[in-house]
């Protein structure tokens, strides 16, 4: 192989991004699928907590409180080890997990860089 060819391959970034919002399903069906997936996760959390029927609302609260932190953990420590992660996704997760820090950063940027 030619040295130039090797160098170009190293700098090549393959993009297989898909937009999950663009699908064959209408918005109502996507919302239904999202709710089904959420229900399955909440059900598993509820099983771990215990059989009391009121635990389902506790499990739902746990899901809502932890969903971005769990996503951030999986992306940072499991997924990115092999595949890498786009910076926009990491910034979005940081915004969701630390909204106060995002506001502080935005205020700082607006104050000193505008």
C-alpha positions in Angstrom: 0.0 0.0 0.0 1.0 3.6 -0.5 1.8 5.7 2.5 -0.8 8.4 1.4 -3.5 5.8 1.3 -2.8 4.6 4.8 -2.9 8.2 6.1 -6.2 8.9 4.4 -7.8 5.8 5.9 -6.7 6.8 9.4 -8.5 10.2 9.0 -11.6 8.6 7.4 -14.7 8.8 9.6 -17.4 6.4 8.8 -20.9 7.7 9.3 -23.7 5.3 9.8 -25.9 7.7 11.7 -29.6 7.1 11.5 -32.4 9.3 12.6 -34.7 7.2 14.8 -37.5 9.8 14.3 -37.6 9.1 10.6 -39.4 5.8 10.4 -42.3 4.1 8.7 -44.4 4.7 11.8 -46.5 7.8 12.5 -45.9 9.9 15.6 -48.6 8.2 17.5 -47.1 4.7 16.9 -43.6 5.9 17.9 -45.1 7.3 21.1 -46.8 4.0 21.7 -43.5 2.1 21.1 -41.7 4.5 23.4 -44.3 3.9 26.2 -44.1 0.1 25.7 -40.3 0.2 26.1 -40.6 2.4 29.1 -43.2 0.1 30.7 -41.0 -2.9 30.2 -38.1 -1.2 32.0 -40.3 0.1 34.8 -41.7 -3.4 35.2 -38.2 -4.9 35.7 -37.4 -2.2 38.2 -40.7 -3.0 40.0 -39.9 -6.7 40.1 -36.6 -5.9 41.8 -38.2 -3.6 44.4 -40.9 -6.1 45.4 -44.4 -7.3 44.7 -46.4 -4.4 46.3 -48.6 -2.7 43.7 -47.6 0.7 44.8 -44.0 -0.1 43.9 -44.9 0.5 40.2 -45.1 4.2 40.8 -41.9 4.1 42.8 -40.2 2.2 39.9 -41.5 4.8 37.4 -40.0 7.6 39.6 -36.7 5.7 39.8 -36.7 5.3 36.0 -37.4 9.0 35.4 -34.7 10.1 37.9 -32.0 7.7 36.6 -32.6 7.4 32.9 -30.0 9.9 31.8 -27.4 8.9 34.4 -27.7 5.3 33.3 -27.5 6.3 29.6 -24.4 8.4 30.3 -22.8 5.4 32.2 -23.5 3.0 29.3 -22.3 5.4 26.6 -19.2 6.4 28.5 -18.1 3.1 29.9 -19.5 0.4 27.8 -20.4 1.6 24.3 -17.6 4.1 23.7 -14.9 1.6 24.4 -15.3 0.0 21.0 -17.2 2.4 18.8 -16.5 6.0 20.0 -19.2 8.5 20.6 -20.2 11.8 18.9 -19.6 14.9 21.0 -23.2 16.2 20.4 -24.5 13.1 22.3 -22.1 13.6 25.2 -23.0 17.3 25.5 -26.7 16.5 25.4 -26.3 13.8 28.1 -24.3 16.3 30.3 -27.1 18.8 29.8 -29.7 16.3 30.9 -27.7 15.0 33.9 -26.3 18.3 35.1 -28.7 21.1 34.0 -27.3 23.5 36.6 -23.8 23.2 35.1 -25.1 23.8 31.7 -26.8 27.0 32.8 -23.5 28.1 34.5 -21.5 27.4 31.4 -24.0 29.2 29.2 -23.9 32.2 31.4 -20.1 32.2 31.5 -19.9 32.0 27.7 -22.5 34.7 27.2 -20.7 37.0 29.7 -17.1 36.6 28.5 -17.3 35.6 24.9 -20.1 37.7 23.4 
